[in-house]
Amino acid sequence: MTWTWDDAKVVAHDFETSGTLPEYALQPWRKGVGDFWATSMSVIRHNGAKLEPHGSRLFPQAEHMRTFLEQAIAEDWTVVGWNIVFDISVLCAYGLADLCHQVKWLDGMLLWRHLEVEPEYEFQGAAHKKKSYRLKPGGVERWLPMMAGYNEDVDFHATDEESLAKLQLYNDKDSVCTWIIAKQIWHSLTPQQQACALIEAQSLSMIAETNYLGLPIDGIACSELAARLARTADEKLAILAPHGVTETIIRSPLKLAALLFDDWGLPVLKENTSKKTGKVSRSTDKEVLHELALQDGRCRDLRAYRECLNNRTKFAEGPAVSAAYCGDSRSHPAAIPFGTYSGRLTYGSKQGKAGTKSERPTGFALHQEKRDKEFRRVVTAPPGYTLMEFDASGQEFRWMAIASGDETMLELCLPGEDPHSFMGARVTMQEYHELTNKVQEGDPLAKDARQLGKVANLSLQYRTSARKLRVVARVQYDIPMELPEAQRIHRTYANTYRGVPVYWGRQIALTRRMGYVETLAGRRVQVVGNWDGEWGWSMGSTAINYRIQGTGADQKYLAMAVIKPYLTRIGAKFAWDLHDGVYLWVPDAKVQQAAVDIKFLLDNLPYRQAWGITPPIPLPWDCKAASTWGDLKEWHYT
């Protein structure tokens, strides 16, 4: 995909917003009840000689915004902003989502991430991990230092004429800086990076609309889940209380460590060293509690108690509390494009600084939601819509097969094959097709063997050690694996997929030489530092993982770009993105046909046209549908 920057065709846009409470200025969904509004709108165009306002105004109304969007569509403008997903959400709040889906958008903040994003290694410190891609402070100081400071003494919630005039001038300066910086960054990107950014940009209006609309929350389902978790927690506490356990102790890592290691006399299995202070603390994480539970039955109950408390807070009370706060019976987890260095979306659940009085529960931990049906039933489809999930089947396994060129992996990606049963058969020394048949017949031992194969396939392709495999199997899958078995499975994996270790070495050598690693589509992440130092292993892991996981992110953005016109045509909407799946709200009357049409589009994504590659294997998508997230069932095509 190509596009040439044309000054006459690029327009910068920005809003300043407010509300009846200052915090509402960032909550466009409150527009319907009058608690949110746009205070100023900035539109900046290039007149052939300089940048100048074009329709900028205070207190813009829907008709002003509509005129702007219609002109952008008619004259084929590309509208650039900074964190423009928010600005598009504002337009959606004014009833203009349909026009937003027709506009070409570009985000200067995301362009900067394409140019310079780096992995967030722990050794680089908290300051680096929180590297800002904000316009200011950040972008202006980096790219236009002569403009720094223009945001001083601006009242974002002003009502007097002088302050409002200053606010409008500030708003226009934001747009001018955005336009200039975005142009500089655009011309610094490679053609492949530009293509990735353009594909990603086609999803921005979809993401903005779902941030505005939010997720319908079933309050009864939340209450029932909270009650069940509370009952279980009370049962566990009744057992643990005589041993000195309280909720306060459980919720404090320091107090829990004192109970476990000082009062109960259990062995310290792991210590953590703070990168900020250098202070050493005794770990009480999931791995530690799992291992201690094998030595002391109290730890088994303690682990279950802590999990119940945490799950009740995050996944039962969290959605309900956020829906009540947001005032529309919906939770609004904020989808953030390119939220991780791999390129995937992440979701914000809070507004304001964490742990302060300004923190507000606008969403919940959507990306961490449990797979259990009872947890996921708290999210329900809007009236008249069905929730549909389209999942990229075996996404990371398939991209590893392509990237490594391993012949066995590639063969296992062909129709009718089952990679997990294949690896399970290798691990348990059974015949592959016999095991597959037993799995289909429901044989429990065969299912256990397949599960071992699944754990191996999912855990080992990124150079995981045998010791780590043992931890993953025990803690995440509750498989009582000992180290000798983990070592045997580790060897079996390497002997089965011989091309994968070769890929690891090749990727590390290439990344060391180039200073970056690239997805199959051309998205890059910088990998710089001392390869022979303490964190060389982490850098090597990025070289290996990013090419696969980043390509998966690129695949999702391409999928969203391809299905966007179809969704608009049938009145469907993007709901959210999670792991390998894209979730959609589809009108009930359109579900039958959409299941066929969307799968066809996704199974035939234009990889050659978009990325310049032709995958050597099928890259299919699976479909599920239901009225709630927890009740999704596989769609059976006849």
VEXDREN-2710 file (C-alpha; in Angstrom, 1 decimal):
% VEXDREN-2710
k/r/px/py/pz
1/MET/0.0/0.0/0.0
2/THR/1.4/3.4/-1.0
3/TRP/0.5/7.0/-0.4
4/THR/2.5/10.2/-1.1
5/TRP/2.5/13.1/1.3
6/ASP/0.9/16.0/-0.5
7/ASP/0.8/19.2/1.5
8/ALA/-2.4/20.3/-0.1
9/LYS/-4.1/17.1/0.8
10/VAL/-3.1/16.7/4.4
11/VAL/-5.1/18.5/7.0
12/ALA/-4.4/18.6/10.8
13/HIS/-7.3/18.3/13.2
14/ASP/-7.7/18.5/17.0
15/PHE/-10.3/19.1/19.7
16/GLU/-10.1/20.6/23.1
17/THR/-12.9/19.3/25.3
18/SER/-14.6/19.9/28.7
19/GLY/-17.4/18.8/30.9
20/THR/-19.6/19.5/33.9
21/LEU/-16.8/18.0/35.9
22/PRO/-13.2/18.4/34.6
23/GLU/-12.7/14.6/34.4
24/TYR/-15.7/14.3/32.0
25/ALA/-13.6/16.2/29.4
26/LEU/-12.1/12.8/28.5
27/GLN/-15.4/10.9/28.4
28/PRO/-17.2/11.5/25.1
29/TRP/-19.9/9.0/25.9
30/ARG/-21.3/11.6/28.3
31/LYS/-22.2/13.9/25.4
32/GLY/-25.8/12.5/25.2
33/VAL/-26.7/13.8/28.7
34/GLY/-24.9/17.1/28.2
35/ASP/-22.0/16.4/30.6
36/PHE/-19.3/16.5/27.8
37/TRP/-18.7/19.0/25.0
38/ALA/-16.1/20.2/22.5
39/THR/-14.8/23.5/23.7
40/SER/-12.8/24.2/20.5
41/MET/-12.1/22.6/17.2
42/SER/-8.9/23.2/15.2
43/VAL/-8.5/22.5/11.4
44/ILE/-5.2/23.5/9.8
45/ARG/-4.5/23.4/6.1
46/HIS/-1.5/24.3/3.9
47/ASN/-2.4/27.1/1.5
48/GLY/0.6/26.5/-0.7
49/ALA/2.8/28.9/1.2
50/LYS/2.0/28.3/4.9
51/LEU/-0.2/26.6/7.4
52/GLU/-3.4/28.4/8.4
53/PRO/-6.7/27.7/10.2
54/HIS/-9.5/26.4/8.1
55/GLY/-12.7/26.1/10.0
56/SER/-11.2/26.4/13.5
57/ARG/-13.8/27.6/16.0
58/LEU/-14.9/27.7/19.7
59/PHE/-17.8/25.5/20.8
60/PRO/-18.3/23.7/17.4
61/GLN/-21.6/22.1/16.8
62/ALA/-22.4/18.9/14.9
63/GLU/-23.1/20.8/11.7
64/HIS/-19.6/22.4/11.8
65/MET/-18.0/19.0/12.3
66/ARG/-20.2/17.4/9.6
67/THR/-19.1/20.1/7.1
68/PHE/-15.5/19.4/7.9
69/LEU/-15.8/15.6/7.4
70/GLU/-17.8/15.9/4.2
71/GLN/-15.2/18.2/2.7
72/ALA/-12.4/15.8/3.8
73/ILE/-14.2/13.0/2.0
74/ALA/-15.1/15.0/-1.1
75/GLU/-11.6/16.5/-1.5
76/ASP/-9.8/13.2/-0.5
77/TRP/-7.9/14.8/2.4
78/THR/-5.9/12.8/4.8
79/VAL/-6.7/14.1/8.3
80/VAL/-3.7/13.9/10.7
81/GLY/-3.9/14.3/14.5
82/TRP/-2.0/13.3/17.6
83/ASN/-3.7/10.5/19.5
84/ILE/-6.5/11.0/17.0
85/VAL/-8.5/8.1/18.2
86/PHE/-9.8/10.4/21.0
87/ASP/-10.7/13.1/18.5
88/ILE/-12.6/10.6/16.3
89/SER/-14.4/9.4/19.4
90/VAL/-15.6/13.0/19.9
91/LEU/-16.9/13.1/16.4
92/CYS/-18.7/9.8/17.1
93/ALA/-20.3/11.4/20.2
94/TYR/-21.7/14.1/17.9
95/GLY/-23.4/11.4/15.8
96/LEU/-20.9/11.4/12.9
97/ALA/-19.4/7.8/13.1
98/ASP/-20.6/6.9/9.6
99/LEU/-18.7/9.8/8.1
100/CYS/-15.6/9.1/10.2
101/HIS/-15.4/5.6/8.7
102/GLN/-15.1/7.2/5.2
103/VAL/-12.3/9.6/6.1
104/LYS/-8.6/8.8/5.7
105/TRP/-6.9/9.3/9.1
106/LEU/-3.3/9.4/10.2
107/ASP/-1.9/9.6/13.7
108/GLY/1.4/11.4/14.3
109/MET/1.9/9.7/17.6
110/LEU/1.6/6.3/16.0
111/LEU/4.0/7.3/13.3
112/TRP/6.6/8.2/15.9
113/ARG/6.1/4.7/17.5
114/HIS/6.7/3.1/14.1
115/LEU/9.9/5.0/13.8
116/GLU/11.4/4.6/17.2
117/VAL/9.6/2.0/19.4
118/GLU/11.8/-0.1/21.6
119/PRO/11.2/-3.1/23.8
120/GLU/10.4/-2.3/27.5
121/TYR/13.2/-4.2/29.2
122/GLU/13.2/-4.0/33.0
123/PHE/16.9/-3.1/33.1
124/GLN/16.2/0.1/31.3
125/GLY/14.3/1.5/34.3
126/ALA/10.8/2.9/34.9
127/ALA/11.5/6.1/33.1
128/HIS/12.4/4.3/29.9
129/LYS/9.4/1.9/30.2
130/LYS/7.1/4.9/30.4
131/LYS/8.7/6.6/27.4
132/SER/6.2/9.3/26.3
133/TYR/5.0/9.7/22.7
134/ARG/2.9/12.6/23.7
135/LEU/2.9/15.8/21.6
136/LYS/4.0/17.7/24.6
137/PRO/6.1/17.2/26.5
138/GLY/7.8/15.0/24.1
139/GLY/7.2/15.5/20.4
140/VAL/7.4/19.3/20.3
141/GLU/10.6/19.3/22.3
142/ARG/12.1/16.6/20.1
143/TRP/11.0/17.8/16.7
144/LEU/10.2/21.5/17.1
145/PRO/12.1/22.8/20.1
146/MET/11.6/26.4/19.1
147/MET/7.9/25.9/19.7
148/ALA/8.3/24.5/23.2
149/GLY/6.3/26.1/26.0
150/TYR/3.3/27.4/24.1
151/ASN/1.0/25.3/26.4
152/GLU/1.9/27.4/29.4
153/ASP/-0.9/29.3/31.2
154/VAL/-3.8/27.7/29.3
155/ASP/-7.1/27.1/31.0
156/PHE/-8.8/24.1/29.4
157/HIS/-12.1/24.7/31.2
158/ALA/-12.2/28.5/30.8
159/THR/-15.5/30.4/30.2
160/ASP/-14.3/34.0/29.9
161/GLU/-13.6/35.5/26.4
162/GLU/-9.9/36.1/26.8
163/SER/-9.1/32.7/28.1
164/LEU/-11.2/31.0/25.4
165/ALA/-9.3/33.0/22.7
166/LYS/-6.1/31.8/24.2
167/LEU/-7.4/28.2/24.2
168/GLN/-8.3/28.4/20.6
169/LEU/-4.9/29.7/19.7
170/TYR/-3.3/26.9/21.7
171/ASN/-5.5/24.4/19.9
172/ASP/-4.4/25.6/16.5
173/LYS/-0.7/25.5/17.6
174/ASP/-1.2/21.9/18.5
175/SER/-2.5/21.2/15.0
176/VAL/0.3/23.1/13.4
177/CYS/2.9/21.2/15.4
178/THR/1.2/17.9/14.6
179/TRP/1.2/18.6/10.9
180/ILE/4.9/19.6/10.8
181/ILE/6.1/16.7/13.0
182/ALA/4.0/14.1/11.3
183/LYS/5.4/15.1/7.9
184/GLN/9.0/14.9/9.2
185/ILE/8.4/11.5/10.7
186/TRP/6.6/10.2/7.6
187/HIS/9.6/11.0/5.4
188/SER/11.9/9.2/7.9
189/LEU/10.0/5.9/7.6
190/THR/10.9/3.1/5.2
191/PRO/8.3/2.3/2.5
192/GLN/7.4/-0.9/4.4
193/GLN/6.9/1.1/7.7
194/GLN/4.7/3.6/5.8
195/ALA/2.6/0.8/4.4
196/CYS/2.2/-0.7/7.9
197/ALA/1.2/2.7/9.3
198/LEU/-1.4/3.2/6.5
199/ILE/-3.0/-0.2/7.1
200/GLU/-3.1/0.4/10.8
201/ALA/-4.6/3.8/10.3
202/GLN/-7.7/2.3/8.6
203/SER/-8.7/0.8/11.9
204/LEU/-8.6/4.1/13.8
205/SER/-12.2/5.0/13.3
206/MET/-13.3/1.5/14.3
207/ILE/-11.3/1.7/17.5
208/ALA/-12.5/5.2/18.3
209/GLU/-16.2/4.2/17.8
210/THR/-15.9/1.2/20.2
211/ASN/-14.2/3.4/22.8
212/TYR/-17.1/5.8/22.5
213/LEU/-19.8/3.0/22.6
214/GLY/-18.2/0.9/25.3
215/LEU/-19.2/-2.7/26.2
216/PRO/-22.7/-3.5/27.6
217/ILE/-22.4/-5.0/31.1
218/ASP/-24.8/-7.5/32.6
219/GLY/-25.2/-6.3/36.1
220/ILE/-27.0/-9.5/37.3
221/ALA/-24.2/-11.7/35.9
222/CYS/-21.6/-9.5/37.7
223/SER/-23.6/-9.9/41.0
224/GLU/-23.9/-13.6/40.6
225/LEU/-20.2/-14.0/39.9
226/ALA/-19.2/-11.7/42.8
227/ALA/-21.5/-13.7/45.1
228/ARG/-20.0/-17.0/44.1
229/LEU/-16.4/-15.8/44.5
230/ALA/-17.3/-14.2/47.9
231/ARG/-18.8/-17.6/49.1
232/THR/-15.6/-19.4/48.0
233/ALA/-13.4/-16.8/49.6
234/ASP/-15.4/-17.0/52.9
235/GLU/-15.0/-20.8/52.9
236/LYS/-11.3/-20.6/52.4
237/LEU/-10.9/-17.8/55.0
238/ALA/-12.8/-19.9/57.6
239/ILE/-10.1/-22.6/57.1
240/LEU/-7.2/-20.1/57.1
241/ALA/-8.2/-17.7/59.9
242/PRO/-7.0/-19.9/62.7
243/HIS/-3.6/-19.8/61.1
244/GLY/-3.4/-16.0/61.2
245/VAL/-4.7/-15.3/57.7
246/THR/-6.7/-12.1/57.1
247/GLU/-7.8/-10.3/53.9
248/THR/-5.4/-7.5/54.8
249/ILE/-2.5/-9.8/55.0
250/ILE/-3.4/-11.5/51.7
251/ARG/-3.5/-8.2/49.9
252/SER/-0.1/-7.1/51.1
253/PRO/2.9/-8.9/49.6
254/LEU/5.1/-7.8/52.5
255/LYS/2.7/-9.0/55.2
256/LEU/2.0/-12.2/53.3
257/ALA/5.8/-12.9/53.1
258/ALA/6.1/-12.4/56.9
259/LEU/3.3/-14.8/57.5
260/LEU/4.6/-17.5/55.2
261/PHE/8.3/-17.3/55.9
262/ASP/8.5/-15.9/59.5
263/ASP/5.4/-17.2/61.2
264/TRP/4.9/-20.5/59.2
265/GLY/8.6/-21.1/58.7
266/LEU/8.3/-22.1/55.1
267/PRO/11.4/-21.9/52.8
268/VAL/12.0/-18.8/50.7
269/LEU/12.0/-20.0/47.1
270/LYS/12.5/-16.8/45.2
271/GLU/13.7/-13.2/45.9
272/ASN/13.0/-10.1/43.9
273/THR/15.4/-7.1/43.7
274/SER/13.9/-3.7/43.0
275/LYS/15.5/-2.0/40.1
276/LYS/14.7/1.4/41.6
277/THR/16.0/0.9/45.2
278/GLY/18.0/-2.3/45.1
279/LYS/16.0/-3.6/48.0
280/VAL/15.5/-7.4/48.1
281/SER/12.1/-8.8/48.9
282/ARG/10.8/-12.4/49.3
283/SER/8.5/-13.4/46.5
284/THR/4.9/-14.6/47.1
285/ASP/3.9/-14.8/43.4
286/LYS/1.8/-17.5/41.8
287/GLU/4.8/-19.8/41.1
288/VAL/6.0/-19.6/44.7
289/LEU/2.6/-20.3/46.2
290/HIS/2.1/-23.2/43.8
291/GLU/5.3/-24.8/44.9
292/LEU/4.7/-24.1/48.6
293/ALA/1.2/-25.7/48.2
294/LEU/3.0/-29.0/47.5
295/GLN/4.7/-28.7/50.9
296/ASP/1.9/-27.2/53.0
297/GLY/-1.8/-27.7/52.4
298/ARG/-2.5/-24.2/54.0
299/CYS/-0.8/-22.7/50.9
300/ARG/-3.2/-24.4/48.6
301/ASP/-6.2/-22.8/50.4
302/LEU/-4.3/-19.5/50.6
303/ARG/-3.7/-19.5/46.9
304/ALA/-7.3/-20.2/46.2
305/TYR/-8.4/-17.5/48.6
306/ARG/-6.2/-14.8/47.1
307/GLU/-7.3/-15.7/43.6
308/CYS/-11.0/-15.4/44.6
309/LEU/-10.3/-12.0/46.1
310/ASN/-8.4/-10.7/43.1
311/ASN/-10.9/-12.1/40.6
312/ARG/-13.9/-10.7/42.5
313/THR/-12.3/-7.2/42.5
314/LYS/-11.1/-7.2/38.8
315/PHE/-13.6/-9.3/36.9
316/ALA/-16.9/-9.2/38.9
317/GLU/-16.9/-5.9/40.7
318/GLY/-14.7/-4.1/38.1
319/PRO/-17.1/-4.2/35.1
320/ALA/-20.1/-3.3/37.3
321/VAL/-18.3/-0.5/39.1
322/SER/-17.0/1.0/35.8
323/ALA/-20.5/0.7/34.2
324/ALA/-22.0/2.5/37.1
325/TYR/-19.4/5.2/37.0
326/CYS/-19.7/5.7/33.3
327/GLY/-23.4/6.2/33.7
328/ASP/-24.6/4.4/30.6
329/SER/-24.6/0.7/31.8
330/ARG/-21.5/0.2/29.8
331/SER/-17.9/-0.2/30.6
332/HIS/-15.4/1.7/28.5
333/PRO/-12.0/0.0/28.4
334/ALA/-9.9/2.3/26.2
335/ALA/-8.5/0.4/23.2
336/ILE/-5.0/1.7/22.5
337/PRO/-3.6/1.0/19.0
338/PHE/0.1/0.0/19.0
339/GLY/-0.2/-0.3/22.8
340/THR/2.7/-2.7/23.1
341/TYR/6.0/-2.7/21.3
342/SER/4.8/-5.7/19.3
343/GLY/2.1/-3.5/17.8
344/ARG/-0.9/-5.2/19.4
345/LEU/-3.8/-3.3/21.0
346/THR/-3.9/-2.9/24.7
347/TYR/-6.8/-1.6/26.9
348/GLY/-6.8/1.0/29.6
349/SER/-9.2/0.5/32.5
350/LYS/-8.6/3.7/34.5
351/GLN/-8.5/7.4/33.9
352/GLY/-6.2/9.6/36.0
353/LYS/-3.1/8.8/37.9
354/ALA/-3.1/5.4/39.5
355/GLY/-3.5/5.4/43.3
356/THR/-4.5/9.1/43.5
357/LYS/-7.8/10.8/44.1
358/SER/-8.0/11.6/40.3
359/GLU/-8.2/7.9/39.4
360/ARG/-11.6/6.9/37.8
361/PRO/-12.8/3.4/36.9
362/THR/-13.8/3.9/33.3
363/GLY/-13.2/0.3/32.2
364/PHE/-11.9/-3.1/33.5
365/ALA/-9.0/-5.4/32.7
366/LEU/-10.5/-6.7/29.4
367/HIS/-7.2/-8.1/28.1
368/GLN/-6.8/-10.2/31.3
369/GLU/-10.3/-11.6/31.4
370/LYS/-10.5/-15.2/32.5
371/ARG/-11.6/-17.8/29.9
372/ASP/-14.2/-19.3/32.3
373/LYS/-17.7/-18.8/30.8
374/GLU/-19.1/-17.3/34.0
375/PHE/-16.5/-14.6/34.0
376/ARG/-17.1/-13.7/30.3
377/ARG/-20.9/-13.6/30.6
378/VAL/-20.7/-10.2/32.2
379/VAL/-20.2/-8.7/28.7
380/THR/-23.4/-9.0/26.6
381/ALA/-24.4/-8.0/23.1
382/PRO/-26.4/-4.7/22.6
383/PRO/-30.1/-5.2/21.8
384/GLY/-30.5/-6.3/18.2
385/TYR/-26.9/-7.5/17.8
386/THR/-25.0/-10.8/18.1
387/LEU/-21.4/-11.0/19.3
388/MET/-19.2/-12.7/16.7
389/GLU/-15.6/-13.7/17.2
390/PHE/-13.2/-14.4/14.3
391/ASP/-10.1/-16.0/15.5
392/ALA/-6.8/-16.4/13.6
393/SER/-6.4/-20.2/13.9
394/GLY/-3.0/-21.2/15.4
395/GLN/-1.8/-17.7/14.6
396/GLU/1.7/-17.7/16.2
397/PHE/2.4/-21.4/15.3
398/ARG/1.6/-20.7/11.7
399/TRP/3.8/-17.5/11.6
400/MET/6.6/-19.4/13.2
401/ALA/6.3/-22.1/10.6
402/ILE/6.5/-19.5/7.8
403/ALA/9.4/-17.5/9.4
404/SER/11.4/-20.6/10.3
405/GLY/10.6/-22.6/7.1
406/ASP/10.5/-25.8/9.3
407/GLU/9.0/-28.5/7.0
408/THR/7.3/-30.4/9.8
409/MET/5.6/-27.2/11.1
410/LEU/4.5/-26.2/7.6
411/GLU/3.0/-29.6/7.0
412/LEU/1.1/-29.5/10.3
413/CYS/-0.5/-26.2/9.1
414/LEU/-2.3/-28.0/6.2
415/PRO/-6.0/-28.7/6.4
416/GLY/-6.9/-31.7/8.6
417/GLU/-3.7/-31.7/10.7
418/ASP/-3.5/-31.1/14.4
419/PRO/-0.2/-29.8/15.6
420/HIS/-1.0/-30.3/19.3
421/SER/-2.0/-33.9/18.9
422/PHE/1.2/-34.4/16.8
423/MET/3.4/-33.0/19.5
424/GLY/1.5/-34.9/22.1
425/ALA/2.0/-38.1/20.3
426/ARG/5.8/-37.4/20.1
427/VAL/6.0/-36.6/23.8
428/THR/4.0/-39.6/24.9
429/MET/5.5/-41.9/22.2
430/GLN/2.2/-42.7/20.5
431/GLU/1.2/-42.9/16.9
432/TYR/-0.1/-39.5/15.7
433/HIS/-3.3/-40.5/13.9
434/GLU/-4.3/-43.0/16.5
435/LEU/-4.0/-40.3/19.2
436/THR/-6.0/-37.9/17.0
437/ASN/-8.8/-40.4/16.7
438/LYS/-8.8/-41.0/20.4
439/VAL/-9.0/-37.3/21.1
440/GLN/-12.0/-37.0/18.8
441/GLU/-13.6/-39.9/20.6
442/GLY/-13.2/-38.1/23.9
443/ASP/-10.6/-40.4/25.4
444/PRO/-9.4/-38.6/28.6
445/LEU/-5.9/-40.0/28.4
446/ALA/-5.6/-38.9/24.8
447/LYS/-6.8/-35.4/25.7
448/ASP/-4.1/-35.2/28.4
449/ALA/-1.5/-36.2/25.9
450/ARG/-2.8/-33.5/23.5
451/GLN/-2.7/-31.0/26.3
452/LEU/1.0/-31.8/26.9
453/GLY/1.6/-31.2/23.2
454/LYS/-0.2/-27.9/23.3
455/VAL/1.8/-26.8/26.3
456/ALA/5.0/-27.7/24.4
457/ASN/4.0/-26.0/21.2
458/LEU/2.8/-22.8/22.9
459/SER/5.7/-22.5/25.4
460/LEU/8.8/-23.7/23.6
461/GLN/8.8/-21.9/20.2
462/TYR/10.2/-18.8/21.8
463/ARG/13.3/-20.5/23.3
464/THR/11.8/-21.2/26.7
465/SER/14.1/-23.3/29.0
466/ALA/13.1/-26.7/30.4
467/ARG/12.9/-25.1/33.9
468/LYS/10.5/-22.5/32.6
469/LEU/8.4/-25.1/30.8
470/ARG/8.0/-26.9/34.1
471/VAL/6.8/-23.8/35.8
472/VAL/4.4/-23.0/33.0
473/ALA/3.0/-26.5/33.0
474/ARG/2.5/-26.6/36.8
475/VAL/1.3/-23.0/37.4
476/GLN/-0.7/-22.2/34.2
477/TYR/-2.0/-25.6/33.2
478/ASP/-2.0/-27.4/36.6
479/ILE/0.1/-30.3/35.1
480/PRO/2.3/-31.9/37.8
481/MET/5.4/-31.9/35.6
482/GLU/8.9/-32.5/37.1
483/LEU/12.1/-31.3/35.7
484/PRO/13.3/-34.5/34.0
485/GLU/10.0/-34.7/32.1
486/ALA/10.3/-31.0/31.1
487/GLN/13.8/-31.7/29.9
488/ARG/12.7/-34.6/27.8
489/ILE/9.8/-32.6/26.3
490/HIS/12.3/-29.8/25.6
491/ARG/14.6/-32.1/23.7
492/THR/11.6/-33.7/21.8
493/TYR/10.5/-30.2/20.6
494/ALA/13.9/-29.3/19.3
495/ASN/14.2/-32.6/17.5
496/THR/10.8/-32.4/16.0
497/TYR/11.0/-28.8/14.7
498/ARG/14.7/-28.6/13.7
499/GLY/14.2/-25.5/11.7
500/VAL/13.1/-23.5/14.8
501/PRO/16.4/-23.4/16.6
502/VAL/18.1/-22.5/13.3
503/TYR/15.6/-19.6/13.1
504/TRP/16.5/-18.5/16.6
505/GLY/20.2/-18.2/15.7
506/ARG/19.5/-16.5/12.4
507/GLN/17.2/-13.9/13.9
508/ILE/19.6/-13.1/16.7
509/ALA/22.6/-12.7/14.3
510/LEU/20.5/-10.5/11.9
511/THR/19.2/-8.3/14.7
512/ARG/22.6/-7.8/16.2
513/ARG/23.9/-6.7/12.9
514/MET/21.0/-4.4/11.9
515/GLY/20.0/-3.0/15.3
516/TYR/16.4/-3.7/14.8
517/VAL/14.0/-6.6/14.1
518/GLU/11.3/-6.5/11.5
519/THR/8.0/-8.2/11.0
520/LEU/7.1/-10.0/7.8
521/ALA/5.1/-6.9/6.9
522/GLY/7.9/-4.4/7.7
523/ARG/7.0/-3.0/11.1
524/ARG/10.2/-2.5/13.1
525/VAL/11.3/-2.4/16.7
526/GLN/14.8/-1.1/17.7
527/VAL/17.0/-3.6/19.7
528/VAL/20.1/-1.9/20.9
529/GLY/22.4/-2.4/23.9
530/ASN/25.1/-4.7/25.2
531/TRP/24.4/-8.1/23.7
532/ASP/27.1/-9.7/25.8
533/GLY/25.8/-8.2/29.0
534/GLU/23.2/-9.2/31.6
535/TRP/20.3/-8.5/29.3
536/GLY/21.6/-10.0/26.2
537/TRP/19.2/-13.0/26.6
538/SER/16.2/-10.6/26.7
539/MET/17.4/-8.8/23.6
540/GLY/17.8/-12.2/21.8
541/SER/14.3/-13.1/22.9
542/THR/13.0/-9.9/21.3
543/ALA/14.8/-10.7/18.1
544/ILE/13.0/-14.1/18.1
545/ASN/9.6/-13.2/19.4
546/TYR/8.9/-9.9/17.8
547/ARG/9.0/-11.2/14.2
548/ILE/6.2/-13.6/15.1
549/GLN/4.1/-11.6/17.5
550/GLY/4.5/-8.4/15.6
551/THR/3.4/-10.1/12.4
552/GLY/0.4/-11.3/14.3
553/ALA/-0.4/-7.7/15.1
554/ASP/0.0/-6.7/11.5
555/GLN/-2.3/-9.5/10.5
556/LYS/-5.0/-8.2/12.8
557/TYR/-4.7/-4.6/11.5
558/LEU/-4.9/-5.9/7.9
559/ALA/-7.9/-8.0/8.8
560/MET/-9.7/-4.9/10.3
561/ALA/-8.9/-2.8/7.2
562/VAL/-10.2/-5.5/4.9
563/ILE/-13.5/-6.1/6.7
564/LYS/-14.2/-2.5/7.5
565/PRO/-16.2/-1.7/4.3
566/TYR/-18.2/-4.8/4.8
567/LEU/-19.0/-4.0/8.4
568/THR/-20.1/-0.5/7.4
569/ARG/-22.3/-1.9/4.7
570/ILE/-24.2/-4.3/7.0
571/GLY/-24.3/-2.0/10.1
572/ALA/-21.9/-4.1/12.1
573/LYS/-19.3/-2.6/14.5
574/PHE/-15.9/-3.5/15.8
575/ALA/-16.2/-4.5/19.5
576/TRP/-12.7/-5.4/20.7
577/ASP/-9.5/-7.3/19.9
578/LEU/-8.1/-9.9/22.2
579/HIS/-5.3/-12.5/21.7
580/ASP/-5.8/-14.0/18.2
581/GLY/-9.4/-12.8/17.9
582/VAL/-11.4/-9.9/16.4
583/TYR/-14.8/-9.4/18.1
584/LEU/-17.7/-7.8/16.3
585/TRP/-21.3/-6.6/17.0
586/VAL/-23.3/-7.9/14.0
587/PRO/-27.0/-7.1/13.5
588/ASP/-29.0/-10.3/14.3
589/ALA/-30.5/-10.4/10.8
590/LYS/-27.1/-10.3/9.2
591/VAL/-25.3/-13.0/11.3
592/GLN/-25.9/-16.0/8.9
593/GLN/-24.5/-14.2/5.9
594/ALA/-21.8/-12.4/7.8
595/ALA/-20.4/-15.7/9.1
596/VAL/-19.8/-16.7/5.5
597/ASP/-18.7/-13.4/4.1
598/ILE/-16.3/-12.3/6.8
599/LYS/-14.6/-15.7/7.0
600/PHE/-14.1/-15.5/3.3
601/LEU/-12.5/-12.1/3.5
602/LEU/-10.3/-13.1/6.4
603/ASP/-9.2/-16.4/4.9
604/ASN/-8.1/-14.5/1.8
605/LEU/-6.4/-11.5/3.2
606/PRO/-4.3/-9.7/0.5
607/TYR/-0.9/-10.5/1.9
608/ARG/0.8/-10.1/-1.5
609/GLN/-0.7/-6.7/-2.2
610/ALA/-0.3/-5.4/1.4
611/TRP/3.1/-6.9/2.5
612/GLY/4.6/-8.2/-0.7
613/ILE/4.6/-11.9/0.4
614/THR/2.5/-14.9/-0.4
615/PRO/2.2/-17.3/2.6
616/PRO/3.1/-20.9/1.7
617/ILE/0.3/-22.3/3.9
618/PRO/-3.3/-21.5/4.6
619/LEU/-4.0/-18.8/7.3
620/PRO/-7.6/-19.6/8.2
621/TRP/-9.9/-17.9/10.7
622/ASP/-12.5/-19.6/12.9
623/CYS/-15.9/-18.2/13.8
624/LYS/-18.0/-18.2/17.0
625/ALA/-21.2/-16.4/17.8
626/ALA/-23.6/-15.9/20.8
627/SER/-25.5/-13.2/22.7
628/THR/-22.8/-13.0/25.4
629/TRP/-19.1/-13.4/25.5
630/GLY/-19.2/-16.3/27.8
631/ASP/-21.6/-18.3/25.6
632/LEU/-19.7/-18.1/22.3
633/LYS/-20.0/-21.3/20.3
634/GLU/-18.2/-22.5/17.2
635/TRP/-20.0/-21.7/14.0
636/HIS/-20.6/-24.8/12.0
637/TYR/-20.4/-24.2/8.2
638/THR/-22.5/-26.6/6.1
END
